[in-house]
Amino acid sequence: MTDFPFDAVGFDLDGTLLDTFRDLGTAVNHALELGGFDPVPVDSSKDLIGGGAKIMLGRAIDAQGGLPKEEFRGLYKVMLRYYSENNAVYSRPYPGVIEALDELAARGIKMAVVTNKFEEFATNILSTLGLTERFVTIIGGDSMGKGPDGTYLSKPHPEPVLAAKKACNSSTFAFVGDSSYDVAAAKAAGVPVIVAAYGYCDKPPHELGGNAVIDLVPRPDFCLGIALRPSPCPYGTRYPRPAVLHRSKETATQRPHKLYARVNRATPLAGDTSHDHRF
């Protein structure tokens, strides 16, 4: 596979591989109703997934008068229990994901999942959907343990991405995600990152700082190869504009050497210290 510059690819889960907002929103509403609060529109969970379900629940409760810390913690645990039993009711792969994974596997590309969802939940969802065996490793928000400050080493910390790269025994690794946490983690790990604009982006996709932006799930050589080729830079030389996926397939093989050079120049970016737990 001479035209594909990576030997392994890591994927975020929510908003990248899977459309999960309905199950997340339903779990939030289950907890709200048990706590005596009004439910919120499930569609609104799309805008809050990047901050995690705990923040989703907290904002909904705060908007209706709030709760003392201990009572909120109890309600959050109720939500976790419900979600653990109902996390793959509506969640499904985005259109084109299965085909892309099939082609990557056929080409011998190793794949990993790096999510801030708890590992148990991520593994359960992927198992229910029949996708677990496609990945060398599934790394959750709690998989790497906690740092000295007592918080989980999850994205935007680079450790989960580095662990995925190591598990894949990869020398040329790329990451695909839909949030600022994904971009920061990948750049801090020194790997190129592709922004999935079709996901739950917590900022406009082109402002997330990825090496490339894709707005659909196309063929992987097109998606991960050409999307990363050099592009014009209308925003100045320090922050080049990411490429957008809308070129013809013929363009995909025209400049593989320049593409590879750009990938190797990916600049590490220190991630912030906040954490994006989606359960």
C-alpha positions in Angstrom: 0.0 0.0 0.0 2.5 2.5 -1.3 0.1 5.5 -1.4 -1.0 5.3 2.2 1.5 7.0 4.6 0.3 5.4 7.9 0.7 1.9 9.3 -1.9 2.5 12.0 -4.9 4.8 12.7 -6.5 5.7 16.0 -10.1 6.8 16.2 -12.1 8.7 18.8 -15.5 7.0 19.4 -18.4 9.5 20.1 -18.9 11.8 17.1 -16.2 10.0 15.0 -16.9 6.3 14.7 -20.3 6.3 16.3 -23.3 8.6 16.5 -24.1 8.2 20.2 -26.0 11.4 21.3 -29.4 9.7 21.6 -28.2 7.2 24.2 -26.3 9.9 26.1 -29.2 12.3 26.0 -31.7 9.6 27.1 -29.4 8.7 30.1 -29.3 12.3 31.1 -33.1 12.6 30.9 -33.6 9.4 32.9 -31.6 10.9 35.8 -33.4 14.3 35.5 -36.8 12.7 35.7 -35.8 10.6 38.7 -34.5 13.7 40.4 -37.8 15.5 39.8 -36.5 17.8 37.0 -37.9 18.4 33.5 -36.2 16.5 30.7 -34.3 18.3 28.0 -34.5 17.9 24.2 -32.4 14.9 23.3 -31.0 16.7 20.3 -29.5 19.3 22.5 -27.0 16.7 23.8 -25.1 17.0 20.5 -23.8 20.4 21.6 -22.7 19.2 25.0 -21.1 15.8 24.4 -17.7 17.3 24.1 -17.9 18.4 27.7 -19.0 15.0 28.9 -22.3 13.6 30.3 -21.5 14.9 33.8 -21.4 18.4 32.5 -24.6 17.8 30.4 -26.4 16.7 33.5 -25.0 19.5 35.6 -26.1 22.2 33.2 -29.6 20.8 32.9 -29.9 20.7 36.7 -28.4 24.2 37.2 -30.9 25.6 34.7 -33.7 24.3 36.9 -32.4 25.5 40.3 -29.4 23.3 40.9 -28.7 20.6 43.6 -26.3 20.3 46.5 -23.0 18.5 45.6 -23.9 15.2 47.3 -27.3 15.0 45.8 -25.9 15.7 42.4 -23.3 13.0 42.9 -26.1 10.5 43.7 -28.0 11.4 40.6 -24.9 11.2 38.5 -24.4 7.6 39.7 -28.0 6.8 38.7 -27.2 8.1 35.3 -24.1 6.0 35.0 -26.0 2.8 36.0 -28.7 3.5 33.4 -26.2 4.2 30.7 -24.2 1.0 31.5 -27.4 -1.0 30.6 -28.6 1.2 27.8 -25.6 2.5 25.9 -26.1 0.9 22.5 -29.9 1.3 22.1 -29.7 4.0 19.4 -25.9 4.3 18.9 -24.8 3.3 15.5 -21.7 3.7 13.2 -21.8 6.7 11.0 -22.5 6.0 7.3 -19.3 4.8 5.6 -17.5 3.9 8.8 -17.8 0.1 8.4 -16.6 0.3 4.8 -13.7 2.5 5.8 -12.7 0.0 8.6 -13.1 -2.9 6.2 -10.7 -1.3 3.7 -8.2 -0.3 6.3 -8.2 -3.9 7.6 -7.8 -5.3 4.1 -4.7 -3.2 3.6 -3.2 -4.4 6.8 -3.6 -1.1 8.7 -3.9 -1.6 12.4 -6.6 0.4 14.2 -7.3 1.6 17.8 -10.0 3.4 19.7 -9.0 6.2 22.1 -12.1 7.6 23.8 -12.8 9.5 27.0 -15.7 7.3 27.7 -15.0 4.8 30.5 -13.3 1.7 29.0 -16.0 -0.6 30.2 -18.7 1.4 28.4 -16.7 1.8 25.2 -15.9 -1.9 25.0 -19.6 -2.8 25.7 -20.9 -0.6 23.0 -18.4 -1.8 20.4 -19.1 -5.4 21.4 -22.8 -4.9 21.1 -22.3 -3.5 17.6 -19.9 -6.3 16.6 -16.9 -4.0 16.2 -14.6 -4.9 19.1 -12.4 -7.3 17.2 -11.5 -4.7 14.6 -9.3 -2.8 17.0 -5.9 -3.7 18.4 -6.8 -1.8 21.6 -9.7 0.1 23.1 -8.4 2.8 25.4 -11.0 4.6 27.6 -10.9 7.7 29.8 -9.9 5.6 32.8 -7.6 3.1 31.1 -4.3 5.0 31.9 -5.1 5.5 35.5 -4.8 8.9 37.3 -2.0 11.4 37.4 -0.3 13.1 40.4 -3.2 15.5 40.6 -5.8 12.7 41.0 -7.4 13.2 37.6 -7.5 10.6 34.8 -4.8 10.7 32.2 -7.4 11.1 29.4 -7.5 13.3 26.4 -6.3 16.1 26.0 -3.4 14.3 27.8 -1.2 12.6 25.1 -0.7 9.4 27.1 -3.8 7.5 25.7 -2.8 8.3 22.1 0.8 7.3 22.8 -0.4 4.1 24.3 -2.6 3.3 21.3 0.4 3.9 19.0 2.5 1.6 21.1 -0.1 -1.1 21.1 -0.3 -1.0 17.3 3.5 -1.1 17.2 3.3 1.8 14.8 6.0 4.0 13.4 3.6 6.2 11.3 0.4 6.8 13.3 -2.5 9.1 12.6 -5.5 10.1 14.7 -9.1 11.0 13.8 -11.4 12.8 16.1 -14.0 15.5 16.4 -13.1 17.7 19.4 -10.5 20.1 20.7 -9.5 17.3 23.2 -8.7 15.0 20.3 -6.6 17.6 18.5 -4.7 18.6 21.6 -4.0 15.0 22.6 -2.8 14.0 19.1 -0.6 17.0 18.7 0.9 16.6 22.2 1.7 13.0 21.2 3.4 14.3 18.0 1.0 12.6 15.5 -1.1 14.1 12.7 -4.8 14.6 13.5 -7.8 14.7 11.1 -10.9 16.5 12.3 -14.2 14.8 11.7 -16.4 17.8 10.8 -19.5 15.5 10.7 -19.2 14.9 14.4 -20.0 16.8 17.6 -17.2 19.4 17.2 -17.0 21.8 20.2 -15.7 24.5 17.9 -16.0 25.2 14.2 -14.0 22.3 12.6 -11.5 24.6 10.9 -10.8 26.3 14.2 -9.9 23.1 16.0 -6.3 23.1 14.7 -6.1 19.7 13.0 -3.9 18.9 10.1 -6.9 18.3 8.0 -10.7 18.4 8.1 -13.1 15.8 6.6 -16.8 16.3 6.3 -17.8 12.7 5.5 -16.4 9.2 5.9 -14.9 8.3 2.5 -12.3 5.8 1.3 -9.5 5.7 3.9 -6.7 6.5 1.4 -8.6 9.6 0.3 -9.6 10.5 3.9 -6.3 10.1 5.7 -3.9 10.6 2.8 -4.9 13.5 0.6 -6.7 15.4 3.4 -3.2 15.9 4.9 -1.5 17.3 1.8 -0.2 20.9 1.9 -2.8 23.6 1.2 -3.0 27.4 0.8 -2.7 29.3 4.0 -5.0 32.4 4.1 -4.7 32.7 7.8 -0.9 33.4 7.9 2.2 31.2 8.1 1.9 30.2 11.8 -1.5 28.6 11.6 -2.0 27.0 8.2 -5.6 26.2 7.2 -6.4 22.5 7.2 -7.2 20.8 3.9 -10.9 20.0 3.3 -11.9 16.7 1.7 -13.5 17.4 -1.6 -10.8 16.5 -4.1 -10.9 13.9 -6.8 -9.4 10.5 -6.2 -6.8 11.2 -8.9 -5.4 13.9 -6.7 -4.9 11.4 -4.0 -1.7 9.9 -5.5 -0.1 12.9 -7.0 2.1 14.1 -4.2 2.7 11.2 -1.7 6.2 12.3 -0.9 5.2 15.9 0.0 2.4 14.5 2.0 4.7 12.2 4.0 7.1 15.1 4.7 4.2 17.2 6.0 3.1 14.4 8.3 6.5 14.1 9.8 6.6 17.8 10.6 3.5 17.6 12.8 4.2 19.9 15.7 3.5 18.8 19.3 1.0 21.1 21.1 0.6 21.1 24.8 -2.9 20.2 25.7 -4.8 21.9 28.4 -5.5 20.2 31.8 -9.2 19.9 31.5 -10.8 16.5 30.9 -13.5 15.4 28.6 -15.3 12.5 30.2 -18.3 11.2 28.2 -19.0 8.6 31.0 
